[in-house]
Amino acid sequence: MELDESVVNGVSTTELGKKNYEWKIVWRNVISFIYIHLAGFYGMYLMFFHVKYLTVLWYIACTVFIKIGVTAGVHRLWSHRSYKAKWPMKLILMILQSAAYQDTIYQWARDHRVHHKYTDTDADPYNASRGLFFSHIGWLLVRKHPKVTEKSAMIDCSDLEQDPFVTFQKKWYVWLMPTFGFILPTLIPYWFWNETFSHAWHVNFARYCTNLNTSWTVNSIAHAWGTKPYDKSIRPTDNIGVAIASLGEGWHNYHHAFPWDYRAAEEFGIYRINVTTIFIQFFALLGLAYNLKAARPEMIKHRVSRNGDTSY
């Protein structure tokens, strides 16, 4: 049987070029993200000129640890199953991911699996071929493309459906998200060191805005600028700026070449800029993370020599 080269994973590349699909704007999301960013920018201003020193430290701590809930949790653990975790670590990551307010573990992981299977096609939720704005935030401002909905229904999520932490969070997300994402992060500075409620509220939105945009840069900037030492045939790149901002998720060319590697990068030179990997390794030392999957050096070298762009 002769293969049709115009079809990639069931998505027609001819169809990708059509301009006749009309995006349906979700105005509720547009208004929400406008408020989030205005409140976030105001919170940043307050941190430079008005809030207490402890509130700035609180912002940094919340930004880093809540981000870990996304990177080590819903991304490397639940989406890619690149390592296994015992229940105390899963509980911590579930709470931190809830605080991130980037949707439930189930939906985030399902969308991400679709992204990897249909990267930069109409079936990709954050399709970078539609431009930087769309892959950064635009995909959240419109209804999903029909291809995304179609292919999402075909993705195997049985492991997520059998995970008690995923199902618990999905059931109680409407309470977990506001409690850990907004109520406690606002009330702790207000209660413990007498920060004003308004300052604490807006600084938390600065944190939320920071976490959102650093996550989005992986889908946008790391699909636009950078090197391709592992596979020059794909759009994702290695971008050190994104790696720093996203706690190690910016080595995106490597990640798409070896999506099941818990490190999402190699471990030498600049690739050591990977806070998430250090976090997972620390929990492995405690015996709470195990079965850490990693690409063998010879496997990496073979991929580099065969597909790399000579920047290795």
C-alpha positions, 0 to 999 in steps of 0.5 A, a space after each residue: 500500500 502506498 502511503 500518502 505523504 500529505 498526511 501526518 498522524 491522521 492530520 492532512 497537511 493540505 488541510 493545515 494550509 486552509 484559511 477557511 476555519 473561523 476562530 470563535 473568540 471566547 470573550 470571557 477568557 479574553 476579559 479574564 486574561 486582561 484582568 490577570 495581566 493588569 493585576 499582575 503588572 500592578 503586583 510587580 509594581 508594588 513589589 518594587 516600591 511598596 510591599 514588605 521584604 517578606 512578601 517579595 520572598 513569598 512571591 519568589 517561593 510561590 513562583 518556584 514551587 507552584 511552577 514545580 507542580 507543573 514541570 515535575 508534576 503534570 508534565 514530567 510525571 503525569 503527562 510523560 510518565 518519565 518517572 514514578 512517584 510515591 504518594 507523599 510526592 504525588 500529594 505535594 505535586 497535586 497540591 502545587 499543580 492545583 495552585 498553578 491554575 492551569 486546568 486539572 492534571 487530567 486535562 493538562 496531561 491529555 492536551 499535552 499528549 495530543 500536542 506531542 502526537 500532532 505537534 504543530 498541526 491543526 490537532 495540536 492545542 497550541 499549534 506553533 504554525 499558527 504564529 507566536 501569539 496563538 501558541 503563547 496565549 491565543 489558543 486559550 482565547 478561542 474555541 478549540 479547533 475541531 481537529 483538537 477535539 477529535 484527536 483528544 478523544 482518541 488519546 489513551 488516558 486510562 492511566 490518568 483515570 486510574 490514578 487516585 490523585 488525578 481523579 480526586 483533583 478532578 472531582 474537587 478542583 473547584 475547591 482545591 484551585 482557589 484554596 491553594 492558588 489564591 486564598 492561602 497565597 493571599 491570606 498568609 502574607 496578610 495574616 503573618 506579617 501584616 501585608 495589606 490585603 490589596 498588596 498580597 492579592 496583587 502580588 499573588 496575581 504577579 506570581 500567577 502571571 509569571 507562572 503562566 507566561 513562563 509556561 507559555 514560552 515553552 509553547 511559543 518562544 521555544 518553538 520559534 527561536 533556538 538551536 536544534 542539536 538533536 533534530 533539525 526536522 522539527 520546530 521545537 528548539 533548545 532555548 536557554 532563556 526559556 530553560 531558565 524561566 521555566 525551570 528547565 523546560 526550555 531544552 525543547 528540541 531534546 524534549 521532543 526527541 526524547 519526551 520520555 526522559 525525566 530530565 528533559 535535557 542532558 546533564 552537562 554544560 549549560 544543560 545543567 540549568 534544570 531546576 526541575 531535574 534537581 527537584 526530582 533527583 532530590 526526591 529520588 534520594 529520599 526514595 519518593 521518586 523512582 524508575 527515572 527514565 533517561 536516554 542512553 548516551 549512545 542513543 543521544 549521540 546517534 540521534 545527534 549525528 543523524 538528525 542534529 543541526 551541528 550545534 551540539 
